[in-house]
Amino acid sequence: MPGYVTTFDTAFQVLAVDQDDPRVAPLLAELAHEYSSRYGGTFEAMHEDLRGYPRERFAPPHGALLLVLEHGEPVAGGAFQRYDERTAELKRIWTHSAHRRRGLARRVVAELEREAAARGYERVYLTTGPRQPEAKALYLAAGYTPLFDVTADPETIGPLAFEKALQ
């Protein structure tokens, strides 16, 4: 799967990469900054936690790590890993802070769903944090079913779980 490439628009490529690919570094660094600023803890600890995932989790045949490149530079990305035999779990959905509000996260989610379906998964599951209202809005807009009371204070719920059947 690393090396898989698809394009949309003329400026963008979607590329499957290995977690150790240097182009993944901005994704991990910005996620670590985002998580530590919203949930506490140090950037270093959060970054180490993100980098510490076994690379096999996001590798074929059960997972994938996709980057969206604009003119060769990483601007968005995300991954999935096996949750169970029929379910892929989305992880690390990211859009570079300088490129937000352009529909790139929605594109990443769609590409991950497409790839998960091609691998035989029938369902997608994910969680996001209660202090990430942008992510909650993204998943609701992308047709995900919340597995929590959307009228409750997110801080009282903990991780916000979603699911979606794949076509």
C-alpha positions as CSV (number, residue, x, y, z in Angstrom):
1,M,0.0,0.0,0.0
2,P,2.8,2.6,0.6
3,G,3.2,4.3,-2.7
4,Y,-0.5,4.2,-3.5
5,V,-1.4,7.5,-5.1
6,T,-4.7,9.0,-6.2
7,T,-5.3,12.6,-7.2
8,F,-8.2,15.1,-6.9
9,D,-8.1,18.5,-8.4
10,T,-4.8,19.2,-10.1
11,A,-2.9,20.4,-7.1
12,F,-3.6,17.5,-4.7
13,Q,-2.4,13.9,-4.3
14,V,-3.5,11.3,-1.8
15,L,-0.6,9.2,-0.9
16,A,-0.4,6.1,1.3
17,V,2.7,6.2,3.4
18,D,4.4,4.4,6.2
19,Q,4.2,5.9,9.7
20,D,8.0,6.5,9.5
21,D,7.8,8.5,6.3
22,P,9.2,12.0,7.0
23,R,6.2,13.6,5.5
24,V,4.1,12.3,8.5
25,A,6.2,14.5,10.9
26,P,4.0,17.6,10.5
27,L,0.8,15.6,11.1
28,L,2.2,14.1,14.4
29,A,3.7,17.4,15.6
30,E,0.6,19.5,15.0
31,L,-1.7,16.8,16.5
32,A,0.6,16.7,19.6
33,H,0.4,20.5,19.9
34,E,-3.4,20.5,19.4
35,Y,-4.0,17.7,22.0
36,S,-1.6,19.1,24.6
37,S,-3.1,22.6,24.3
38,R,-6.7,21.3,24.6
39,Y,-6.3,18.5,27.1
40,G,-3.1,19.4,29.0
41,G,0.1,17.6,29.3
42,T,3.3,18.4,27.5
43,F,3.9,18.5,23.8
44,E,6.8,16.1,24.3
45,A,4.7,13.5,26.1
46,M,1.8,13.8,23.6
47,H,4.2,13.6,20.6
48,E,6.0,10.6,22.0
49,D,2.6,8.9,22.6
50,L,1.6,9.5,19.0
51,R,4.9,8.3,17.6
52,G,4.8,5.3,19.9
53,Y,2.0,3.5,18.1
54,P,3.3,0.3,16.5
55,R,3.6,1.1,12.8
56,E,1.9,-2.2,11.9
57,R,-1.4,-0.8,13.1
58,F,-1.6,1.7,10.2
59,A,-0.1,-0.7,7.6
60,P,-1.6,-3.1,5.2
61,P,-3.4,-5.4,5.2
62,H,-5.5,-4.1,8.1
63,G,-4.7,-0.4,8.2
64,A,-3.6,2.6,6.2
65,L,-2.0,6.0,6.7
66,L,-2.9,8.5,4.0
67,L,-1.5,12.0,3.4
68,V,-3.0,14.7,1.2
69,L,-0.2,16.6,-0.5
70,E,-0.7,19.9,-2.1
71,H,2.1,20.6,-4.6
72,G,4.1,18.0,-2.8
73,E,3.6,19.3,0.8
74,P,1.5,17.5,3.4
75,V,-1.6,19.5,4.2
76,A,-3.9,16.8,5.6
77,G,-4.0,13.2,6.6
78,G,-5.4,10.4,8.6
79,A,-5.2,6.7,9.3
80,F,-7.3,3.7,10.1
81,Q,-6.5,0.5,12.0
82,R,-8.4,-2.7,12.5
83,Y,-11.0,-2.4,15.3
84,D,-12.6,-5.8,14.7
85,E,-13.1,-8.2,11.7
86,R,-15.7,-6.0,10.0
87,T,-14.8,-2.5,11.5
88,A,-12.0,-0.1,10.7
89,E,-11.2,2.6,13.4
90,L,-10.3,6.0,12.1
91,K,-7.4,7.8,13.8
92,R,-5.3,10.9,13.5
93,I,-7.5,12.9,11.2
94,W,-5.5,16.1,10.7
95,T,-5.5,19.3,8.6
96,H,-2.5,21.6,8.8
97,S,-3.6,24.8,10.6
98,A,-2.8,27.0,7.6
99,H,-5.1,24.9,5.4
100,R,-8.3,24.5,7.4
101,R,-11.8,25.4,6.2
102,R,-11.0,24.1,2.7
103,G,-12.8,20.7,3.0
104,L,-9.6,18.7,3.3
105,A,-10.6,16.8,6.5
106,R,-13.8,15.7,4.8
107,R,-11.7,14.6,1.8
108,V,-9.4,12.6,4.2
109,V,-12.4,10.9,5.8
110,A,-13.9,10.0,2.4
111,E,-10.5,8.6,1.2
112,L,-10.1,6.5,4.4
113,E,-13.7,5.2,4.1
114,R,-13.1,4.3,0.5
115,E,-9.8,2.4,1.3
116,A,-11.4,0.7,4.3
117,A,-14.3,-0.5,2.1
118,A,-11.8,-1.8,-0.5
119,R,-10.1,-3.8,2.3
120,G,-13.5,-5.5,3.1
121,Y,-14.5,-3.5,6.2
122,E,-18.2,-2.9,6.5
123,R,-18.2,-0.3,9.2
124,V,-16.1,2.6,10.5
125,Y,-15.8,3.5,14.1
126,L,-14.0,6.5,15.7
127,T,-13.7,8.5,18.8
128,T,-12.9,12.2,19.2
129,G,-12.3,14.2,22.3
130,P,-14.9,16.3,24.0
131,R,-12.9,19.5,23.5
132,Q,-12.8,19.1,19.7
133,P,-16.1,20.6,18.5
134,E,-14.7,20.9,15.0
135,A,-14.2,17.2,14.8
136,K,-17.7,16.5,16.2
137,A,-19.2,18.7,13.5
138,L,-17.1,17.1,10.8
139,Y,-18.3,13.6,11.6
140,L,-21.9,14.6,11.9
141,A,-21.7,16.4,8.6
142,A,-20.0,13.3,7.0
143,G,-23.0,11.1,8.0
144,Y,-21.6,9.5,11.1
145,T,-24.0,8.3,13.8
146,P,-23.1,9.5,17.3
147,L,-23.0,6.8,19.9
148,F,-23.7,9.4,22.7
149,D,-26.3,11.9,23.6
150,V,-25.5,14.9,21.4
151,T,-27.5,17.2,23.7
152,A,-25.3,16.4,26.7
153,D,-22.3,18.4,27.8
154,P,-19.4,16.7,26.0
155,E,-17.2,17.1,29.0
156,T,-19.5,14.8,30.9
157,I,-19.2,12.1,28.3
158,G,-15.5,11.6,27.7
159,P,-14.5,10.4,24.3
160,L,-17.2,10.9,21.7
161,A,-17.8,7.8,19.7
162,F,-19.2,7.6,16.2
163,E,-20.0,4.9,13.7
164,K,-20.9,4.7,10.0
165,A,-21.8,1.8,7.8
166,L,-19.7,1.6,4.6
167,Q,-21.5,1.1,1.3
